[in-house]
Amino acid sequence: MTWGDSFLALLAAVVCLIGPGLIVTAPFRFGALARTAVSGLVGACVVASAATTFGAFGLAFAWWQVLVVTVVGLTLALAVRPAVPRLEPRPDRRVLLLLGMWLLSVLAIAIVMFWRVPIPDRIAQTQDNIFHLSATGAILSGHSASPFAIGGLIDTTGAFTYSPSGWHSLAALVAQTTGVPVAVAFNVLWLAMIAVVWLPGIAWLARTVVPTWIAPTIALPLGASFGWYPYGLLTGGALYPSALAHALLPAAVAVVLVAARAVLGERGRVSRARRWTAAVVGVALAGGALAAADPRAIATLFVIVAPFVFWRLIVVLRQARETAPEERRRARSMLWGSVIAAVLAIVAGITFGNAAMPLTGRPDDASDLVAQTAWQSMTQVMMAQSQTGVNGVVTIVAPPLALAVIGGIFMALRRATTRWVVVPYLVLAGLYVLAAGDVGPVSSMLAALWLGDPYRLGAALAIVGVPLATIGIVTLGRLIVPTRRALGAGAAVVTAVIVGVASTGTLAGTGVSEAAGAVFRQPVQASDGVVVSSAQMTFMRDQVSAIVPDDQRVLGDPWDGSALAGVFAGREPVFPHVSGRWDDVRLTLAYSLPSIDESPEACTALDELRVRYVLHTPGSFGGGDSEDDLFLGLHAAVEASLFTEVATDGESFLYRIDQCGDLG
């Protein structure tokens, strides 16, 4: 399949992402940009609600469930419409210019990301992506898409798990409605997500922060210019759920900002009850969408919006000095209550983060993270450089973009209404330095909610960096033509295009495109460092699917590609990921298989899991399991020729287990 052949799947991905949101928000008085941005949040909530609700009844995930929840959402929207004020006071202006800049930005991102990826059915050959592919394949095979069930694929002990399934549900939805392979669904969904979720969201956020009509037009090319996002989370590990969350974050931030403005001191013709109703709904929508994509992004949302909320509370307190004593007491109570709540949230977040990730530094599966000095990390922030995630390559400096951000910081500090934007940027920059630099246990403690991952924190920096650069470029345009606002706006737009072209050119030429090509490489034969080869994919599609009955699982070492048997052969693997918490039955197979002739426990475990076939490919991704040697028993059983070979392509082998008889 070529990229041109995948165009219809791309359109389907667009519909899956914002279609439900456009329907649900139809009764509300939104501008086109705000409606598109909010539709991404609504769509994520609708898909997650469908997966959770129908999954609780044991139903396999399907498109009609999303349609049912969309209709319910539209009904609720019609019911609450009278209580929701207009989101934007003025209609969108210069729509054609905005659309042209959007199209230019989408093309720039697509070229930078996929220039060295010749076809859309390649997968990101990273450790994290093994689970994302397996989870999506499991959903397509009938497994529940609920976030309370999807984690059961890698935690089979029966413990309570919450694993965000927003990305996997959307990818399964694209594959179901178009019939494309999972790999194609992933790639078109990522591109559609950037096009109709990230770019409209960051443009709307820029206009929310900088209330001028040219702000979103300027923000669009800037949204394609930062290597941290949208590129870093894909080249730096294929962190698809986190990528979805960061695409949703700009709209989530904008919603919270609008909500805070509505309830904290801004008076108008809209009643207090209507403003509070809209604010509560908006904040719940933002939080729900992020929880569906990646709950850790809620910490980023807090870091970005907390300074604005506190600034508005201080303004309210100052205004209350001239009012009645009751108003002053209420304002002070709101301020101190917010301070206490923020402190508790920070303490709880740090505690939770460190409970999930010990102070030893980085998560167990983050060997690809780049350890560097604090000075190198600070230089990257100041000069808009980004880590690519491949071979330690860092893009070269991007002076136009860096100057735009630095100029935006200085100009933002000059105005009380934008001063707050600098605070989250500095906080996130500090966390990035702590996470990327080798500065000891303090970095792990403070950055634990982001798993000590510089790619997640870098992506958050881009969310604040775009509005700051927008401030800088808008101000530059006014300085160039101080007497003619239209000409000044035009100069700012031209400057933004120059910055965008220069920055994306820098990214493409100094590592990002090459890193993407390396991540999506597809060798013909299996090799160390590759999750699965073309030959393995073909073998699973043609041989494994034809021989293994569809009601049986496939046993294999997940490090050698067998974890993806569900994706390419439609047969559930016993181990769908290279790491997990496995029950005693699976551990029995991992350790006791060599003694199958003498040990009845092995046959009992095989019967319970309905396994009679072993898939084996010599060689392992990343060298295999270097810590627990969990799958050495399986390798030993194969090497001892305990099983009957039923198919091979010279590289991969499918064996039948005859010692335990037929499955009933």
C-alpha positions as CSV (number, residue, x, y, z in Angstrom):
1,M,0.0,0.0,0.0
2,T,1.3,3.5,-0.9
3,W,0.7,6.7,0.9
4,G,-1.8,7.7,-1.8
5,D,-3.7,4.5,-1.3
6,S,-4.1,5.3,2.4
7,F,-5.8,8.6,1.8
8,L,-9.3,7.2,2.4
9,A,-8.1,5.7,5.7
10,L,-6.7,9.2,6.6
11,L,-10.1,10.7,6.0
12,A,-11.7,8.0,8.2
13,A,-9.2,8.8,10.9
14,V,-10.2,12.4,10.8
15,V,-13.8,11.5,11.2
16,C,-13.0,9.1,14.1
17,L,-11.1,11.9,15.9
18,I,-13.4,14.9,15.5
19,G,-16.6,13.6,14.0
20,P,-18.3,12.7,17.3
21,G,-17.2,16.0,18.7
22,L,-18.6,18.0,15.8
23,I,-21.9,16.3,16.3
24,V,-22.1,16.8,20.0
25,T,-21.0,20.5,19.9
26,A,-23.4,21.4,17.1
27,P,-25.9,23.0,19.5
28,F,-23.4,25.4,21.0
29,R,-22.3,28.8,19.7
30,F,-18.6,28.2,18.9
31,G,-16.4,29.6,16.3
32,A,-15.0,27.2,13.7
33,L,-11.5,27.1,15.2
34,A,-12.8,26.6,18.8
35,R,-15.3,24.0,17.6
36,T,-12.7,22.0,15.9
37,A,-10.3,22.1,18.9
38,V,-13.0,21.2,21.4
39,S,-14.3,18.4,19.1
40,G,-11.0,16.6,19.6
41,L,-11.6,16.6,23.4
42,V,-15.2,15.5,23.0
43,G,-14.2,12.8,20.5
44,A,-11.7,11.3,22.9
45,C,-14.3,11.3,25.7
46,V,-16.9,9.7,23.5
47,V,-14.7,6.9,22.3
48,A,-13.4,6.2,25.8
49,S,-17.0,6.2,27.1
50,A,-18.1,3.8,24.5
51,A,-15.1,1.5,25.1
52,T,-15.7,1.6,28.9
53,T,-19.5,1.3,28.9
54,F,-19.9,-1.5,26.4
55,G,-16.8,-3.2,27.6
56,A,-18.3,-3.5,31.0
57,F,-21.1,-5.6,29.5
58,G,-18.6,-7.9,27.8
59,L,-19.2,-6.6,24.3
60,A,-16.4,-6.3,21.7
61,F,-15.6,-2.8,20.7
62,A,-17.4,-1.6,17.5
63,W,-18.1,1.6,15.6
64,W,-21.8,1.5,16.4
65,Q,-21.1,1.9,20.1
66,V,-19.3,5.2,19.4
67,L,-22.4,6.3,17.4
68,V,-24.7,5.4,20.3
69,V,-22.6,7.5,22.8
70,T,-22.4,10.3,20.3
71,V,-26.2,10.4,20.1
72,V,-26.4,10.4,23.9
73,G,-23.9,13.2,24.0
74,L,-25.9,15.3,21.5
75,T,-29.0,14.8,23.6
76,L,-27.2,16.0,26.7
77,A,-25.8,19.0,24.7
78,L,-29.2,20.0,23.7
79,A,-30.4,19.8,27.3
80,V,-27.6,22.0,28.7
81,R,-27.4,24.4,25.8
82,P,-29.3,27.2,27.5
83,A,-26.8,27.2,30.3
84,V,-23.7,27.4,28.2
85,P,-22.7,30.9,27.0
86,R,-21.0,31.7,23.6
87,L,-17.4,30.5,23.8
88,E,-16.0,33.2,21.5
89,P,-17.3,36.8,21.4
90,R,-16.4,37.3,17.7
91,P,-16.5,35.0,14.6
92,D,-13.3,33.7,13.0
93,R,-11.7,36.1,10.6
94,R,-9.5,35.5,7.5
95,V,-10.7,31.9,7.3
96,L,-9.0,31.3,3.9
97,L,-5.7,32.5,5.2
98,L,-6.1,30.3,8.3
99,L,-6.9,27.3,6.1
100,G,-3.9,28.0,3.9
101,M,-1.6,28.2,6.8
102,W,-3.1,25.0,8.3
103,L,-2.5,23.1,5.0
104,L,1.1,24.4,4.8
105,S,1.7,23.2,8.4
106,V,0.2,19.8,7.8
107,L,2.3,19.2,4.7
108,A,5.5,20.4,6.5
109,I,4.8,17.9,9.4
110,A,4.0,15.1,7.1
111,I,7.2,15.6,5.1
112,V,9.5,16.0,8.1
113,M,8.0,12.9,9.8
114,F,7.5,10.5,6.9
115,W,9.9,11.6,4.2
116,R,12.1,8.6,4.9
117,V,9.2,6.2,5.5
118,P,8.3,5.0,2.0
119,I,5.1,3.2,2.7
120,P,2.4,3.5,5.4
121,D,2.3,-0.1,6.6
122,R,5.6,0.1,8.5
123,I,5.6,-0.1,12.2
124,A,7.7,1.8,14.7
125,Q,10.3,-0.7,15.8
126,T,10.4,0.3,19.5
127,Q,9.8,-1.6,22.7
128,D,6.7,0.4,23.8
129,N,5.1,-0.1,20.4
130,I,5.0,-3.8,20.9
131,F,2.3,-3.3,23.5
132,H,0.4,-0.6,21.6
133,L,0.2,-2.9,18.5
134,S,-0.7,-5.9,20.6
135,A,-3.4,-4.0,22.4
136,T,-5.0,-2.8,19.2
137,G,-4.8,-6.2,17.7
138,A,-6.5,-7.7,20.7
139,I,-9.3,-5.1,20.5
140,L,-9.9,-6.1,16.8
141,S,-10.0,-9.7,17.9
142,G,-12.7,-9.1,20.4
143,H,-10.9,-8.1,23.6
144,S,-12.5,-5.3,25.6
145,A,-11.2,-1.8,24.8
146,S,-12.0,-0.5,28.3
147,P,-9.1,1.1,30.1
148,F,-10.0,-1.1,33.0
149,A,-9.4,-4.2,30.9
150,I,-6.7,-3.4,28.4
151,G,-4.0,-3.5,31.1
152,G,-5.0,-7.1,31.7
153,L,-3.1,-8.0,28.6
154,I,0.2,-7.5,30.4
155,D,-1.0,-7.9,34.0
156,T,-2.7,-11.3,34.1
157,T,-2.6,-11.6,37.9
158,G,-6.1,-10.3,38.2
159,A,-5.0,-7.1,40.0
160,F,-6.9,-3.8,39.3
161,T,-5.4,-1.9,36.4
162,Y,-6.1,1.3,34.6
163,S,-4.3,1.6,31.3
164,P,-5.4,4.4,29.0
165,S,-6.9,2.9,25.8
166,G,-7.8,6.0,23.9
167,W,-5.2,5.6,21.2
168,H,-5.8,1.8,20.8
169,S,-9.5,2.3,20.6
170,L,-9.2,5.0,17.9
171,A,-6.7,2.9,15.9
172,A,-9.0,-0.1,16.1
173,L,-11.9,2.1,15.0
174,V,-9.9,3.2,11.9
175,A,-8.9,-0.4,11.1
176,Q,-12.5,-1.6,11.6
177,T,-14.1,1.0,9.4
178,T,-11.6,0.9,6.5
179,G,-10.1,-2.6,6.6
180,V,-6.5,-1.3,6.6
181,P,-3.8,-3.2,8.6
182,V,-3.1,-2.0,12.1
183,A,0.2,-0.5,11.0
184,V,-1.5,1.7,8.4
185,A,-4.2,2.7,11.0
186,F,-1.4,3.8,13.4
187,N,0.3,6.0,10.8
188,V,-2.8,7.7,9.3
189,L,-4.2,8.2,12.8
190,W,-1.0,9.9,13.9
191,L,-1.1,12.2,10.9
192,A,-4.8,12.9,11.3
193,M,-4.3,13.6,15.0
194,I,-1.6,16.2,14.3
195,A,-3.7,17.8,11.5
196,V,-7.1,18.1,13.2
197,V,-6.4,17.9,16.9
198,W,-2.9,19.4,17.6
199,L,-2.8,22.2,15.0
200,P,-6.4,23.5,15.7
201,G,-5.8,23.2,19.4
202,I,-2.5,25.0,19.5
203,A,-3.9,27.7,17.2
204,W,-6.9,28.2,19.5
205,L,-4.7,28.3,22.6
206,A,-2.6,31.0,20.9
207,R,-5.6,33.1,20.3
208,T,-6.8,32.5,23.9
209,V,-3.5,33.8,25.2
210,V,-3.0,36.5,22.5
211,P,-6.5,37.9,21.7
212,T,-5.8,39.0,18.1
213,W,-7.0,37.6,14.9
214,I,-3.5,36.8,13.5
215,A,-2.4,34.8,16.6
216,P,-3.8,31.4,15.3
217,T,-2.5,32.1,11.8
218,I,1.0,32.6,13.3
219,A,0.7,29.7,15.7
220,L,0.0,27.1,13.0
221,P,3.5,27.1,11.3
222,L,5.0,27.4,14.8
223,G,3.1,24.2,15.7
224,A,5.2,22.4,13.1
225,S,8.5,23.9,14.1
226,F,9.4,22.4,17.5
227,G,11.2,19.1,17.4
228,W,10.0,18.2,20.9
229,Y,6.5,17.9,19.5
230,P,4.9,16.6,17.3
231,Y,8.0,14.6,16.3
232,G,9.9,13.7,19.5
233,L,7.3,11.4,21.1
234,L,7.3,9.3,18.0
235,T,11.0,9.1,17.2
236,G,11.8,8.9,20.9
237,G,10.0,5.6,21.6
238,A,6.7,5.7,19.7
239,L,4.8,6.8,22.8
240,Y,1.4,6.9,21.0
241,P,-0.9,7.4,24.0
242,S,1.3,10.3,25.3
243,A,1.4,11.7,21.7
244,L,-2.5,11.7,21.7
245,A,-2.6,13.4,25.1
246,H,-0.2,16.1,24.1
247,A,-2.2,16.7,20.9
248,L,-5.3,17.2,23.1
249,L,-3.4,19.4,25.7
250,P,-3.6,22.7,23.9
251,A,-7.4,22.6,23.6
252,A,-7.6,21.3,27.2
253,V,-5.5,24.3,28.4
254,A,-7.5,26.7,26.4
255,V,-10.8,25.3,27.8
256,V,-9.5,25.7,31.4
257,L,-8.3,29.2,30.7
258,V,-11.7,30.2,29.3
259,A,-13.4,28.6,32.3
260,A,-11.1,30.4,34.8
261,R,-11.8,33.7,33.1
262,A,-15.5,33.1,33.2
263,V,-15.7,32.5,36.9
264,L,-12.8,34.5,38.4
265,G,-13.7,38.1,38.2
266,E,-14.9,38.7,34.7
267,R,-18.3,40.2,34.8
268,G,-20.7,40.4,31.9
269,R,-24.3,39.8,30.8
270,V,-24.0,36.0,31.5
271,S,-25.2,35.0,34.9
272,R,-22.8,33.5,37.5
273,A,-24.7,30.1,37.4
274,R,-24.3,29.8,33.6
275,R,-20.6,30.7,33.8
276,W,-20.0,28.2,36.6
277,T,-21.9,25.5,34.7
278,A,-19.9,26.0,31.5
279,A,-16.7,26.1,33.5
280,V,-17.4,22.8,35.3
281,V,-18.4,21.1,32.1
282,G,-15.3,22.4,30.3
283,V,-12.8,21.4,33.0
284,A,-14.4,17.9,33.3
285,L,-14.2,17.6,29.5
286,A,-10.5,18.5,29.5
287,G,-9.7,16.1,32.3
288,G,-11.7,13.3,30.9
289,A,-10.1,13.5,27.5
290,L,-6.6,13.5,29.0
291,A,-7.4,10.6,31.3
292,A,-8.6,8.6,28.3
293,A,-5.4,9.4,26.4
294,D,-2.7,9.4,29.1
295,P,-3.5,10.5,32.7
296,R,0.1,11.8,33.2
297,A,-0.8,14.6,30.9
298,I,-3.1,16.0,33.6
299,A,0.1,16.9,35.5
300,T,1.2,19.0,32.5
301,L,-2.2,20.6,32.4
302,F,-1.9,21.6,36.0
303,V,1.6,23.1,35.6
304,I,0.5,25.2,32.7
305,V,-2.8,26.5,34.0
306,A,-2.0,26.9,37.7
307,P,-0.1,30.2,37.3
308,F,-3.0,31.7,35.3
309,V,-5.6,30.6,37.9
310,F,-3.5,32.1,40.7
311,W,-3.0,35.3,38.8
312,R,-6.8,35.6,38.3
313,L,-7.4,34.9,42.0
314,I,-5.0,37.7,42.9
315,V,-6.8,40.1,40.6
316,V,-10.1,39.1,42.2
317,L,-8.6,39.8,45.6
318,R,-7.4,43.2,44.6
319,Q,-10.7,44.1,43.1
320,A,-12.5,42.9,46.3
321,R,-10.7,45.5,48.4
322,E,-13.1,48.1,47.1
323,T,-16.2,46.0,47.7
324,A,-18.1,44.8,50.7
325,P,-16.4,42.8,53.5
326,E,-18.2,39.7,52.5
327,E,-16.7,39.8,49.0
328,R,-13.2,40.3,50.4
329,R,-13.6,37.3,52.7
330,R,-14.9,35.2,49.8
331,A,-12.0,36.2,47.6
332,R,-9.4,35.5,50.3
333,S,-11.0,32.1,51.0
334,M,-10.9,31.3,47.3
335,L,-7.2,32.3,47.1
336,W,-6.1,30.4,50.2
337,G,-8.2,27.4,49.3
338,S,-6.6,27.2,45.9
339,V,-3.1,27.5,47.4
340,I,-3.8,24.7,49.8
341,A,-5.4,22.6,47.0
342,A,-2.4,23.2,44.8
343,V,0.1,22.2,47.5
344,L,-1.8,19.0,48.2
345,A,-2.0,18.2,44.5
346,I,1.8,18.8,44.1
347,V,2.6,16.6,47.1
348,A,0.2,13.9,46.0
349,G,1.5,14.0,42.4
350,I,5.2,13.6,43.5
351,T,4.2,10.8,45.9
352,F,2.2,9.0,43.3
353,G,4.9,9.5,40.7
354,N,7.6,8.1,42.9
355,A,5.5,5.2,43.9
356,A,5.2,4.3,40.3
357,M,8.8,4.9,39.5
358,P,11.5,4.4,42.2
359,L,14.2,7.0,42.8
360,T,16.7,5.0,40.9
361,G,16.3,7.3,38.0
362,R,14.5,6.1,34.8
363,P,11.9,3.5,34.1
364,D,13.1,0.0,33.3
365,D,12.1,0.3,29.7
366,A,13.7,3.7,29.0
367,S,17.1,2.6,28.0
368,D,16.9,4.8,24.9
369,L,16.7,8.0,26.9
370,V,19.6,10.3,26.5
371,A,21.6,11.2,29.7
372,Q,23.5,14.5,29.3
373,T,24.7,17.3,31.4
374,A,22.4,20.0,32.8
375,W,24.2,22.6,30.6
376,Q,23.5,20.6,27.5
377,S,19.8,20.4,28.5
378,M,19.6,24.1,29.2
379,T,21.2,24.9,25.8
380,Q,18.6,22.7,24.0
381,V,15.8,24.7,25.7
382,M,17.3,28.1,24.9
383,M,18.2,27.2,21.3
384,A,15.2,25.1,20.4
385,Q,17.2,21.9,19.9
386,S,15.5,18.6,20.4
387,Q,16.6,15.0,21.0
388,T,15.6,12.6,18.2
389,G,15.7,9.5,20.3
390,V,18.0,7.6,17.8
391,N,21.8,7.2,18.4
392,G,21.9,10.2,20.7
393,V,21.4,12.6,17.8
394,V,20.3,16.1,18.8
395,T,19.1,18.6,16.1
396,I,21.2,21.7,15.6
397,V,20.2,25.1,16.9
398,A,17.2,26.8,15.4
399,P,18.0,30.6,15.8
400,P,14.8,32.1,14.3
401,L,12.5,29.9,16.5
402,A,14.7,30.4,19.6
403,L,14.7,34.2,19.1
404,A,10.9,34.1,18.7
405,V,10.5,32.3,22.0
406,I,13.0,34.4,23.8
407,G,11.4,37.6,22.4
408,G,8.0,36.3,23.4
409,I,9.3,35.8,27.0
410,F,10.5,39.3,27.3
411,M,7.3,40.8,25.8
412,A,5.1,38.6,27.9
413,L,6.8,39.8,31.0
414,R,5.9,43.4,30.1
415,R,2.2,42.8,30.2
416,A,0.2,41.7,33.3
417,T,-2.2,39.7,31.1
418,T,0.5,37.5,29.6
419,R,3.2,37.5,32.4
420,W,1.8,34.2,33.7
421,V,2.7,32.3,30.5
422,V,6.4,32.6,31.3
423,V,6.0,30.7,34.6
424,P,4.9,27.3,33.2
425,Y,7.6,27.5,30.5
426,L,10.3,28.0,33.1
427,V,8.9,25.3,35.3
428,L,8.7,22.8,32.4
429,A,12.2,23.8,31.2
430,G,13.5,23.1,34.7
431,L,11.9,19.7,34.8
432,Y,13.2,19.0,31.3
433,V,16.8,19.8,32.5
434,L,16.3,17.6,35.5
435,A,15.0,14.7,33.4
436,A,17.4,14.9,30.5
437,G,20.5,15.9,32.6
438,D,22.3,13.6,34.9
439,V,21.7,15.5,38.2
440,G,20.9,12.7,40.6
441,P,17.9,11.5,42.6
442,V,16.3,15.0,42.8
443,S,15.5,14.8,39.1
444,S,13.8,11.5,39.5
445,M,11.7,12.8,42.4
446,L,10.5,16.0,40.8
447,A,10.0,14.6,37.3
448,A,8.5,11.2,38.4
449,L,5.0,12.0,37.2
450,W,6.5,12.2,33.7
451,L,8.5,9.0,34.3
452,G,11.7,11.1,34.2
453,D,11.2,11.2,30.4
454,P,12.6,14.2,28.7
455,Y,10.5,13.5,25.6
456,R,7.3,14.0,27.5
457,L,8.6,17.2,29.1
458,G,9.9,18.4,25.8
459,A,6.5,17.9,24.3
460,A,5.0,20.0,27.1
461,L,7.5,22.7,26.4
462,A,6.3,23.0,22.8
463,I,2.7,23.6,24.1
464,V,3.8,26.7,26.0
465,G,6.6,27.6,23.5
466,V,4.1,28.2,20.6
467,P,2.1,30.9,22.4
468,L,5.3,32.5,23.6
469,A,6.7,32.6,20.1
470,T,3.4,33.9,18.9
471,I,3.7,36.8,21.3
472,G,7.2,37.5,20.1
473,I,6.3,37.5,16.4
474,V,3.1,39.5,16.9
475,T,5.1,42.2,18.7
476,L,7.8,42.1,16.0
477,G,5.2,42.7,13.4
478,R,3.9,45.8,15.3
479,L,7.4,47.1,15.6
480,I,8.1,46.7,11.9
481,V,5.0,48.6,10.9
482,P,3.9,50.5,14.0
483,T,1.4,52.8,12.2
484,R,-0.5,50.4,10.0
485,R,-2.0,47.4,11.9
486,A,-2.9,45.5,8.8
487,L,0.6,45.8,7.4
488,G,2.1,44.9,10.8
489,A,-0.1,41.8,10.9
490,G,1.0,40.8,7.4
491,A,4.7,41.3,8.5
492,A,4.0,39.0,11.5
493,V,2.5,36.3,9.3
494,V,5.4,36.4,6.8
495,T,7.8,36.2,9.8
496,A,6.0,33.2,11.1
497,V,6.2,31.4,7.7
498,I,9.9,32.2,7.6
499,V,10.4,30.8,11.1
500,G,8.3,27.7,10.3
501,V,10.1,27.0,7.0
502,A,13.6,27.5,8.5
503,S,12.8,25.4,11.6
504,T,11.1,22.5,9.8
505,G,14.0,22.5,7.3
506,T,16.4,22.4,10.2
507,L,14.5,19.4,11.7
508,A,14.4,17.5,8.5
509,G,18.0,18.1,7.6
510,T,19.6,17.5,11.0
511,G,18.1,14.4,12.4
512,V,14.3,14.1,12.7
513,S,13.6,12.7,9.3
514,E,16.6,10.4,9.6
515,A,15.5,9.3,13.0
516,A,12.0,8.6,11.8
517,G,13.4,6.5,9.0
518,A,15.5,4.5,11.5
519,V,12.5,4.0,13.8
520,F,10.3,2.8,11.0
521,R,13.0,0.7,9.3
522,Q,11.7,-2.6,8.0
523,P,14.4,-5.2,7.3
524,V,13.6,-8.3,5.3
525,Q,15.2,-10.6,7.8
526,A,15.2,-10.6,11.6
527,S,18.0,-8.7,13.3
528,D,18.9,-7.5,16.7
529,G,17.2,-4.2,17.5
530,V,14.2,-4.9,15.2
531,V,10.9,-5.9,16.7
532,V,9.7,-7.8,13.6
533,S,10.9,-8.3,10.1
534,S,9.0,-8.4,6.8
535,A,9.7,-12.1,6.6
536,Q,8.2,-12.7,10.1
537,M,5.1,-10.6,9.2
538,T,4.6,-12.7,6.1
539,F,5.2,-16.0,7.9
540,M,2.6,-15.1,10.6
541,R,0.0,-13.9,8.0
542,D,0.4,-16.9,5.7
543,Q,1.5,-19.8,7.9
544,V,0.6,-19.2,11.5
545,S,-2.9,-18.0,10.7
546,A,-3.6,-21.0,8.4
547,I,-2.3,-23.7,10.8
548,V,-3.1,-22.5,14.4
549,P,-6.9,-22.8,15.1
550,D,-8.5,-19.4,15.8
551,D,-9.5,-20.5,19.3
552,Q,-5.9,-21.2,20.4
553,R,-3.1,-19.0,21.7
554,V,0.4,-19.0,20.4
555,L,3.4,-19.4,22.7
556,G,6.6,-17.6,22.0
557,D,9.3,-15.3,23.3
558,P,7.9,-11.8,22.9
559,W,11.3,-10.5,22.3
560,D,11.6,-12.3,19.0
561,G,8.4,-10.9,17.4
562,S,5.9,-13.5,18.5
563,A,4.2,-10.9,20.7
564,L,2.7,-9.6,17.5
565,A,1.0,-12.8,16.5
566,G,-2.3,-11.2,17.3
567,V,-1.6,-8.3,14.9
568,F,-0.3,-10.3,11.9
569,A,-1.9,-13.7,12.4
570,G,-5.0,-13.0,14.4
571,R,-3.9,-15.5,17.0
572,E,-3.6,-14.3,20.6
573,P,-0.1,-14.5,22.0
574,V,0.5,-15.9,25.4
575,F,2.9,-13.0,26.0
576,P,1.7,-9.9,24.2
577,H,4.5,-7.7,25.5
578,V,8.2,-8.1,26.5
579,S,7.4,-7.1,30.1
580,G,4.4,-7.5,32.4
581,R,3.1,-9.1,35.6
582,W,2.3,-12.7,34.6
583,D,0.1,-15.2,36.5
584,D,1.4,-18.5,37.7
585,V,0.1,-20.4,34.6
586,R,2.2,-18.3,32.3
587,L,5.2,-18.4,34.5
588,T,4.9,-22.2,34.5
589,L,5.2,-22.2,30.7
590,A,8.1,-19.7,30.8
591,Y,10.1,-21.7,33.2
592,S,9.0,-25.4,33.1
593,L,8.5,-26.1,29.4
594,P,11.9,-28.0,29.1
595,S,10.5,-30.6,31.5
596,I,7.3,-31.1,29.7
597,D,7.9,-34.9,29.4
598,E,8.2,-35.3,33.1
599,S,6.2,-32.4,34.5
600,P,2.3,-32.6,34.4
601,E,2.2,-28.9,35.4
602,A,3.3,-27.8,31.9
603,C,0.5,-29.7,30.2
604,T,-2.0,-28.4,32.7
605,A,-0.8,-24.8,32.0
606,L,-1.0,-25.4,28.2
607,D,-4.5,-26.8,28.5
608,E,-5.7,-23.9,30.7
609,L,-4.3,-21.3,28.2
610,R,-5.4,-23.4,25.2
611,V,-1.9,-23.6,23.6
612,R,-0.5,-26.3,21.3
613,Y,1.8,-24.3,19.1
614,V,5.1,-22.5,19.6
615,L,6.3,-19.7,17.3
616,H,10.1,-19.2,17.4
617,T,12.5,-16.9,15.5
618,P,16.2,-17.1,16.6
619,G,17.5,-13.7,17.6
620,S,15.8,-11.2,19.9
621,F,14.9,-7.5,19.8
622,G,17.5,-5.6,21.8
623,G,19.2,-8.8,22.9
624,G,16.3,-10.2,24.7
625,D,15.3,-10.2,28.4
626,S,18.6,-9.3,30.0
627,E,17.2,-9.0,33.6
628,D,15.0,-12.0,34.4
629,D,15.8,-14.5,31.7
630,L,12.1,-15.3,31.9
631,F,12.0,-17.0,28.5
632,L,15.1,-19.1,28.7
633,G,13.0,-22.2,29.4
634,L,11.1,-21.7,26.2
635,H,14.3,-21.4,24.2
636,A,15.8,-24.5,25.9
637,A,12.7,-26.5,25.0
638,V,12.9,-25.5,21.3
639,E,16.7,-26.2,21.2
640,A,16.1,-29.6,22.7
641,S,13.8,-30.5,19.8
642,L,10.9,-31.3,22.1
643,F,8.3,-30.2,19.6
644,T,7.3,-31.1,16.1
645,E,8.1,-28.6,13.3
646,V,5.0,-27.9,11.2
647,A,6.1,-24.8,9.2
648,T,9.2,-22.7,8.5
649,D,10.4,-20.1,6.0
650,G,14.0,-20.8,6.9
651,E,14.1,-18.1,9.6
652,S,10.9,-18.5,11.6
653,F,9.6,-21.8,12.9
654,L,6.2,-23.0,14.0
655,Y,6.2,-26.0,16.3
656,R,3.3,-28.3,17.4
657,I,3.3,-29.5,21.0
658,D,2.3,-33.2,20.9
659,Q,3.1,-34.3,24.5
660,C,-0.2,-33.1,26.0
661,G,-2.6,-34.5,23.4
662,D,-5.4,-32.6,21.6
663,L,-7.3,-29.8,23.1
664,G,-10.9,-30.6,23.7
